[in-house]
């Protein structure tokens, strides 16, 4: 996989802001390799691109790991840059890598400097132990193909064409080059091409400036001229004397500043003479503002490429022909490499089959030797051995040859896996760049609800299995999102299930759209972004139980999925984590506060109109890190999440409900199973198992939490809104009443609040007896009261804001505004 950003997809100022130094690359590589789906990584960071070239075990998981590591490493919000990133996978990633290596994706098409940068990326990643064998092979082959493209085509002439176009434009400004003094800044590959070209054009005098004088001397030695060390003094002196100044250093930032040029012009004896500057760097070596100076012309790569494409001469036809020849090489090599990759993928299985055949022959030979060895001459027995080997070789020859051929020609069938199953071969293990951790197992703790005291995590988020103290022999699989918070709260539930039932509980990670997409939640255009993939895993039988944050659940039930239990709720409030221990009221005006929630954003702006609220995504660690490294002054998070991962001590303000009402269902968990109507449950044994799971999970259910969240979610349902809508609600039991306080905001940020109550229903029977019928009757009555109260609160809020969800084009657009907009559209 390649996840990247370049001059092809982003403006130059953004690329400059994403410049990565050595320490930045090391940190990014470490963070990405810490993800479950990234096995190897190389980071290509140049002045015009940042690319993460990775060996990943799955597309979505790899994209999530790389994206999260990237967001943690840059001083940018993901929503500001996401549209400029591109992702290539599998064969497309390989083709892109070859295109980059050949220089076809470079700003200066055909430049050879990218080969050196890619080679450095390879060697650095190899030294860091970050490459898998497959990733190492892909990088080495891309370097080989890049060299082939330069040696077999006129690719170097394409870069020279850019240089030629720049020289033509410069001569129009300064006159003949034979009378000109030329200055070249930098001593890299492009500088070598420039020096050779200027010498060929016959410039009057040539000087090379470079920070390392030895490199400048080597560059100028063959053509004659002068080499000097690059310092502010020598730069000003040489600019003063030069007519043509060309810079191509590849350094970060501006090399030739406005002040440098002013100093050079002030020393020049040719005060009224024209000077031409050519900048082959990206984003730029030379301060663009010098275009304002009289007698000065500046040609950057953008202008040079425009000059080249706007002309129609033989040189340009040759460029097109060369580029097409390089593309043909890339296509040819890509086909070979893909075929080779498929052959390599099946090779371990072929080797395993041959080893298996040898083992069978050895065992059979040993049996024969014991049985007839003494009665058969050694020469005869040697012939028997040879015959057995020949027979085995002939039997497996055709399958091994065919499986290699078919692996290349037919991508729809996994022939290696077919061989493994047919011959009962051992599963082939692939070596990764990082060590594969052992399965982490723990004994189940208490069957009681685990309190989230905020001092320590509710459970070890790295556990893979929870073993019961008294096993009954059954294993179930519990699915969860991959974040630390999701793993911690799900593992706590796994402990309870194992302790209550004696079942072994395996923790299964599922990557959701919300984990992969780092865009603001409000922009996702749907509900259930954190839920749908986990539910799909339930439907498909990959897991037996799913644990969600209840606030993420869509309000519309999904066929085949049953909400089996809602455990006791943890603190539903929001907390603020601010820099320097500051609370919300203490933050200075202009402070930047991060949140990914429109609900929080609108309430923050109402409480503090003088602060800036900025969208932020990522896991809890990532968002808190934005405060620690100064990108944000504060961040607002759910108190329950902070408590469950044991980081409550970092909160600097517990936001009261008058300031910040929580999301409906915030702080509660939802445990789902397959329902009786699931299309997967046609298997009677599986259906019986699901019934047993649902029965066991009832012991984790909390009626008071169920009542509260049912009421709160009824508001969402009536408003026809998802979990990302600007709606807050909190229902509580006060005496013999259920009370709900709620808020709603329209798209203009206008907030309406309401508070309503209803008497608790009187139910017959002892709910603590867990009698099925009693629970069913009581549950229906409680749900009815809660739903009616929440619906009434929603109606009040919708009326106050003049919103009709049925006529709304998005989640909450006021009717009058919508009507006005549509009438203008008709006009």
N, C-alpha and C positions, 0 to 999 in steps of 0.2 A: 504494500500500500504506500502511496505517496500522498501526504497532506501538505499543501504548500501555498505560498503566495509569491507573486513575482510582478515584474513590470508589466506583464501581459494582463494582470488581473487587478492591479491596485495602483493608485497614484504614487508618485515618487516620494512625497512627504510621509506617506504611511510606511513605505518600505524603509525609509530612513529611521522612523520611530521604532521599527521592529529589528533594528540591527542587533545582532547577538555577538557578544564577545566569547572568549574561551570558557570563562566561568559560567556564563549563561547557558552555553551549549552543554556543559557538563551537568548542570543542574536539571536542565530540560530532559537530557538523556536518562538521568537517574529516575526522575519522576515518571517518565513514560514507561521505562522498563519495570517500574513497580506495579504497573497495571496487569491485570490477569490475562489480557489478550495480546500483549506486545512481547514477542520473544526476542527480537533483535531490532536495533535502531541505528541509523546513521543520520546525522544532521548536517545538511548542506546549507551553510550560511554565507552569502556573498552580498555585495552591495546592491544587487538587484533581485535577490530571491532568498527565501527561507523555505526549505523543504525538509520534511520529516520522512525519511525513506525507511520503511519498517517491514519486518516480517511479523505478520499478525495471524492469529489463529482463527479469527472471524472478522467480517467486515464491520458490523455495528459495534462489537466490543472493542475492536482496534481503534475505530474512529472515536469512540468515547474516551478511551485511555489517552490517545494522542491529543484530543481536544482539551481534555481536563489538564494535562500536563502543560499544554501551550498557554491556556488561560492563566495558570498559576505562575507563568514565567514572564508575562508581558504586562506592560503598563497601559493596557487598553481594555475596554469593555468588549466582551465577545460580540454583542449585538452591533457594535460600531465597525467591526472588521469581518464578521462572518461571511458577508456577501462577496468578499474579495478572495476568500480561500477556495481552493479546488481540491478535490480528492480523486485519486485514480486507484483502481484496485485490479489485482491479478494481471491479465495480459495488457490492459490499458496502462497500468503503472509501469510495466516493463518498457512499453513503447515510449512512454513519456521520458523515462530515464535515458533511453538511447537518444532521443531527440535532444535532451539537455546536453548529453555528453558530446554530441556532434556539433553543438553550437547553434542549432536551428531555433532554439527557444531563447537565445540571447538577444539583448538589445542590439549589439553589433553582430549580426548574423555571421557565423563562421569563425568567430574569434576562438583562439585556442586556449585562452586563459582558463576557461571553465574546466578544461581537462585537468589542469594542475590543481584547481580548487576541489574537483571531485576526487582526485587522487589523495589529496590531503585529508579530505573527509573520510575516505576509506581507511587510510593508515591510522588516523586518530581513533576511529571507531574500533579498529582491530586492536590497537594498543589498550583501549579501555575494556576489552572483552565484551563488546556490545553486539557483535555480529554472529548470526547463525551461519551455518554452512551455506544455506540457500541464499541468504542476503549477501554474504561475501562473494559468492559466485556471480550473482546479478551485478554487483558493483564492478567486479573485475572484468566481466564481459562487456559492460557499458564502456569502460576505459578502452578495451580492445577495439570495440566498434568505432569509438570516437577517433582513435588513431588511424583505423582503416579508412574512415571517411576523409580524413585530411590527406592521407597518402595516395588514395586512388581517384580522387576528384580534385577539381579546382577550388575546393572550399576555402583555402587560404586566400584565393583571389577575390572571394566575396567580401572578406574583410578589407582587402586592398581597394575594392571598389568604393566602399564607404570612405576610405582615406582619400581616394582620388576625387570623389565628389566634394569632400571638404576642402581639398587643395584648390580645386577649380573655383569654388566660392570665395576662398581666401585671396586668390590672385586677382579676382575682380575688385578686391578692396585695396590690396597693397601693391599690385603690379607683379612683374616677373619675379619668380623665385630665385633666378640666377643672381639677382642683385640684393636678395634678402638675407638677413641673419635670422636663423631659426633656433628656437629654444625648445627642448623636449624635457618635460618634467615627469620623472618616473623611469624605471629600468626593467619593467616586466615584459611579458610576451608581446603585448600590443605596442609597447615602446620600441621593441626591436624591429617590428614591422614598419613603424613610422620612421625610425632612423634610416633603415635601408631604403625606404621610399624617397625620403628627402635627399639622400645621397644620389640616388638615381636621377632625381629631378635637377641636380646640380646646384643646390643652394650655395650661397656665397660663403656662409660660415655656420657651423653647427655646434651647439652646446647641449650637454645632457646634465641635468641636475637630479640628484637622488640622495636620500638620507644616508644610504650606504655607498660611499664613494667608490669602493671596489667594483660594485655592480655597474656603476656608470662608466668606469674606465673600461671594463670588459665590453660594454655595448658600443663604445665609441672607437675602440681600438682598430677595428677593421676598416672604418670609413674615414677616419681622421676627424679631428675636431677637438673639443675641450670637454673634460669631465670635472664637475665641481660638486662638493657636498651641499645639499639643500639646507639652507638656513634662511631666516628672514632677510639678512643682509645680502647674501648672494642672490636670493630670488629677486629683490628689488633692483640690484645691479644688472642682472641679466634681462629682466623685463625692459629696463631702460634702453638696453642695447639692441634688443630683438625687434624684428618686424612681424614675425610669426611665432606665436607661443602655443605649443600643443601640450596638453596635460592628460595623462592616462595612468594614474597611480594605483587605482583600485583601493585607496585608503578610505576609511570612514570619515565623513564630514568634509567640509570645505578645506582644500589645500592652499588655493590661491585666493586670499581674501580681498575684499574691496580696498582695505588699507594697504595691502601689499602692492596692488596695482597703482593706487594713488602715489605710493612711494616711488615706484618705478617710473611713472610718468613724470613725476617732478624732477627726477634725475636725468631724464632723457635729453640728449642734445638735439633730438629730432622732434621738437615740441609740436610741430604742426603735421608730423607724418602720421599716416594711418598705421594702426596695429590690428592684426587679426588674431583672435584667440580661438582655438579648437579644443573642445572638451569631450574626450572619448569616455569619460567616467559616468557612472550612474550611482546615486542620483546626480552628483556633479562635483568636480574638483574645483571649478572656478565659480566664484560668486556671481550669480546671474544678474545682479544689479549693475554690473559694469557695462551692460548694454546702453545705459543712460549716458555714458561718457562720449564726448565728441571725439571723432576720429577712431573710435574703437568698434570693432565688429566681433561678436561672439557666436560661434556655431556649436550648438550642443548636438547630442545624438539624435534628438527628435528632429531638428532642422535638417541634419545631414540625411536621415532616412527619407524625409519628405523630398529633398532635392533628388535623391536617387530614384524614387518611385515616380516623380513627376516628369522625368526625362524618358525618352524612348530611343535609345541607341544600341549599338551592338554590344556594348559593355553590359547593359541591363539584360539583354537577351541571354548572354553568357551566364549571368547570375542566376536567372530563372532555370536555365538548363542544369547548372551545377546543383542547385537546391533540389531539383527533381531527382538527380542522380543520387544524392545523399539520402533522400526519402526512400528510394528504391533499395539502397543498402540497409536502411533501418528496417524496412518491411521484410527483406530477406533474412536478416539476422534475427529479427523478432520471431519469425516462424521457426527458425532453427532452435532458438533458445527455448521456446515454448515446447517444442517436440522433445528437446533434451530434458527439460524439467519433468515432463510426463514420464519419460524413460527412467530418469533418476528416481522418480517417485515409486515406480514399480520395481526398481532394481533390488531393494532390500527384500521384497517378497520373493523374487526369483532366487536370490541367494538363500533365503530361508527354505525354499522348496528343495534346492540342491542339497543343502545341509540335512534336511529331513530324509532325502533319498539315501544319502551316505549313511545316516544313522540306521536306517532300515536295513541296508546292505550289511553293515557291520554287525548288527544284531543277528541277522540271518546266517552270516558267515560263522559267527561264534557258535550258534546253535548247531550248524552242520559239523563244525570241527569237533564239538563235543560228542556228536552222535556217530560220525563216520571217520573222524580224523585218523585213528590208528589203523584203519583198514584201507586207507587210500594213500597212494604215493603222494609226496609233497608236490611234485611237478603237476600231477593231475589236479590236486587241490588248488594250486595256483591258477590253473586254467579255469576252474570253477569260479574262483574269485573274479577273474577278468570277465568271464561271461556274465556274472551277476552285475558287475559294474556297467558293461556294455548294454545289457538289457535295460537297466535303470536309466542310463543316459539317453537311450533311444526313446524310452517312454516319456521322459520329461522334456526332451529337446523341443518337440513341436509346441507343447503348451507354453514353454518359456519364451520361444521366439514369437509366437502368436500374441501372447499377452503384452509384449513390448510394442508390437505393431498396432494392436487394437487400442492400447492405452493412448497412442498418439492420434489415431484416426477416429476413434469413437469416444467422445468426452462424456457421453450420457451414461456410461456404465463404468462402475468401479471394478475393473478386472482384477486388480491386486486384492481387493477384499474378497472377490469371488474365489481366488486361489486359496486365500487364508481359510475360508470356510470349507471349501471342498477337501482340502488336505489337513484340516485341523492344525494349521500352523500357528506358532505363537504370534501375538500382536506385536507389530513392529513399533518400537519406541523411537521418537525423533529427538535428536539432541538440540537443546535450545541454548541461547546465549546466557540465560539466567538459570540458576538452579531451580528445579521444580520442587516446591516445598512438600514435605510429607503431609499426608492427610492428618489434620489436627482434630483430635477427639477429646471430649471431656465427659465426665459423669454428670448426670442430671442433678441439678440442685433441688430446691424446694418446689413442691407443686403449687405453692401460694403465689399470688400476684407479686412480682418483683418491683418494689418501690424505686422510683427514679429520684434519688436524693440529690442528684446533681454533683456529688462528690466523686463518684466513680461510675464507669459505664454499667448499664444494667446487665450486660453480658459481653463476653469476648467476641468481637466482631470477626475474628480470624478463624473461628471454629468451623470445621466442615461437618462434624458429626457430634450429636449428643447421645451418649449411651445411657440407658436406664440403669438404676441401681439393681432392679430385679427384672431382668429381661423376660419377655413373653415370646420372643422369637419373631416378631413382626417388625418390618422396617417401612417407614413412610418417608416421603420426600416433601420438604417444605420449601416453597419458592419465595424469593425476595429480590428486591432490587440490589444493586451491587455496592451502594454507598456504605460508609461506615455506620451511619445512623440506621439505615434500613437493616443492615446485617445485625447490629446490636439489638434492636428491638425485636427482630424476628428470632434471633437466637434465644432471647429471654423467653419467648413463647415456646420455642422448641424444648427448653428446659422444663417448662411446666407440663407440656404434653408427655414428654418421656417419663417424668416423675409420676404423673397421674395414671398412665396407661401401661408402662413397661415396654413401650415401643422404642425402637431405635429410630432417631430422627436425623436424616441427612439434609444439610442445607444446600440448596441449589440456587445459584445466582442467575438472574434473568436480566438482560440488558433491555431497557425500555427506550421509547422515543425521547422521553424527558432526560435520560442520561446522555444521549447522543447529541440532541439539539440544544445548543447553548443560547438560542434566541430567547428574547423575553417571553414569559409565559403567555402574556396577552396576545402575542402574535402567532401562536401555534395554530389557531383556527380550528380548535376542537377541544373535546374533553377527554379525560382518561389517558393523557399522554404518559403518565407514570404507571398505568394499570393494565392497558390492553395487552401488552406482551406477556405479562405474568398470567393474565386470564387465558391467553392463547395456550400457554404451557399447561395450564389446567385442562383445557379442552382436549389437548393432544395426549394427555396422560403422562407428560414429562414430570409433572409434580402432582401431589395429592392434596396439598394445603397451600394456600397463598396468604401472606400477611402484607397488608397495605397500611399506610397512613390513611385513616378514614376520610380525611378532608380531600384526598385525591380521587375518591370514587365518584363516577358519574351518578347523577340522581336517578337515571333511568335504569331499571334492573336489566341484566343481560341474561337471555335464555340460556339454560344449562349451567348457570353459576348460582350458588346459594350462599348468602351471608350467614355463616354458621355461628359466629360469636363476635361480640364487641366487649373486650376486656375493660376493666375499670380505667377511667380517663386519668391522664397525667395533666398537670398544670396547663390550662388552655391559653394562658396569656402570651404576649410577645415580650421579648427583652431587647434592649439596645446594648451593643458592645461598642463603646466609644474610646477614642484615643485619650490618653492621659487621665483615664478614669472619669471622663465627663459623661453626665447624663443628658437627656434630650433638652431639658431647659437650660443647661449650662453650655451647650455648644455655641460657639461664636457665630454671628451672622455670616452667611456665605459658606458655612460648612457643607461638605458633601456627604450625604447619607445614602447608603446603598440598600436596595431591596429589589427583589424580582417580582413583587406582588403589587398589582394595581390597588388592591384594598389597603395595604399598608401605605402606599405612596400617597393616596388621596387624604388619608387621615394624618400623615406626617405633615403634608402641606397645610392642612387646616390648623394643626397645632403650632407649626413653625413656618409661616409664610416666607421667612427670611433665609431659609436654608435651601440648598439644591438637593433634590432627590434624584438619584441616578440608578438606572436598572443594573442589576448584577445577578449572575447565575453561577452555578457551581455548587459543590458540596459545602457543608458547614465549615470544614477546614479552610477551603479556598476563600470563602467569604470573610472569615475572621482574618485570614492572612492579608486581605486587602486593607484592613485597618492597621495591622501591625507594620506593613511596609509603606504606609502613607498614601496609598491610592485613594482611600476613603477616610473620612473623619469618623465615621460610625457605620454600623450595619445593624439592621433589625432582623431578628430571627425568632422562630417559635420557641418558647420557653421549654416545651416538652422535648424537643429535639436536643437542645443544649443540655437539659437534665439527663436524657437517656445516654448521652456519650460522656457524661461526667465533667462538663466544662462550665457549669453554672457560675463558678467563682470568677470567670472572665466577664460576666455581665456587669455593666456599670449602671443600668437602669432597668427596673421592672416596670413596664408601661401599664398604667392603670386602665381599667376598661372604659373610663370616661374619655381617655385620649385615644385608645386603640382597642377596638373590638376585634376579637379573633375571627378567623375564617370558620364557617360552619363545620363542625366536626373536629376542629383543631385539638390536638392532644390525645385524640382517641385512635385506636387501632381497629382494623377490620380484618377478620379471619374468614376466608372464603374457601369453599370446597366445590366439587362438581355437584350439581343438583340431580334429582331423579330424572329430569328431562334432558340431561346432557346427551348429545348424540354419541359421545364416547362410551357411555355406560350401557352398552348392549351386552357386555360380558357380565354374566350373573355373579361371578366371584368378585369382580371389581365393584359391582353395584353394592354387594353386601359389605365390602370393605369400606366404601364411601359412607354407607349408613352408620357403620361402627365409628368412623371418624367424626361424623356430624354429632353423634350421640356423645362422644367423649368431649367434644369442644363445647358443649352446652355448659360444662362445669367451669369454663372460663368466662362465661357470659355475665355481664353486669347490667341489671335492668335499669338502674338509675342513669347510667351513661347512655343506654339505648334510648330512653325517653328523651334525654336532652338533645342528642344528635339527630334524632328523628324530627324533632321540632325545628332545629336549626336548618336542616337540609330541606325541609318543606319550603323554606323561603327561597332557596336556590331553585327548587323545582318550579314554583309558581312564577318566578322571574325568568324561567327558561334560560338560566345562566349556568356556566361551568365554574369550576373551582378557582379560575383565574379572574372572575368578575369582581368588581369593587363592592363586595357585600360582606358584612361582618355580622355575626350573631352569637349570642351566648344564652343558653337556657339553663336554669337552675331550679332545684326544688326548694321552696321556702315554705315550711310548715306543711299545709295540706294543699298547696298550690304549686303549679309549675309556672315560672316567670321567664319570659324571653325579652331580651334587649337586642335590638338589631339596628343596623345602618345600611344605607345604600347610597351610591353616588352615580350621577349620570356622567356623560362624556365630557361635560364642561367642568366637572369637579364639584358640582353642587351636592351637598350631603344632606340626607334626611335621616332622622333617628326616630325610633319608636320603642315603647315598652308596653307589653301586654301580659296578662296572666289568665290562667284557667284553673278550675279546681281539679285536683287529682281524681282519677276514677276510683270508685270503690269496687274491688274485685273479691269474688268468693274464693275460698281455698287458701291453702298454705303454699306460697310461692317457694319457700325454702325446701319443700318436699321434692321439688324437681319433677313433680307429676306432669307427664306430657300433656294431658288434656287441660289441666289447670293452667299450665304455662301458656298453652296455645290461646285459650280464652282471654287470659289476663293480657297477653302480649297484644292481641288484636285491639282490645279496648284502650290500652295505653297508647298504642300507635295511632289510634283514631284521634284521641284528644291532642296528642302532640302534633300530628299532622294538621289538624284544624287550627290550632293556635299559630303554628308557623305560617300557614297559608294566610290567616287573617293579618299577621304582622307584615307579610309581603304585600298584601293588597293595600295596606295603609301606606307603606313606603312608595309603592308604584303610583298611588294617587297623589301623594305629596310632590313627586317629581314629574308628574304628568307623563308617565311612561306606560306604553302598552306593548308588552313583549311580542304579541302576535303581529304587530305592524312594524316591529323594529328590524332594521337591516343588519344590525349586529347585536351584541349581547345586551346593551342598554342605551338605546338612543331615544330621547324624548320625542313624543308623538308630534308636537308642534314643529320641532326642528326637522323631523323626517318629512313631514308634510310640506314644509317650506322648500326643502331641498328638492323634493320630487316635482313641485310646481315649477321651480326654476328650471329643472331639467326639461320639462315639457315646453317651457317658453323658448 
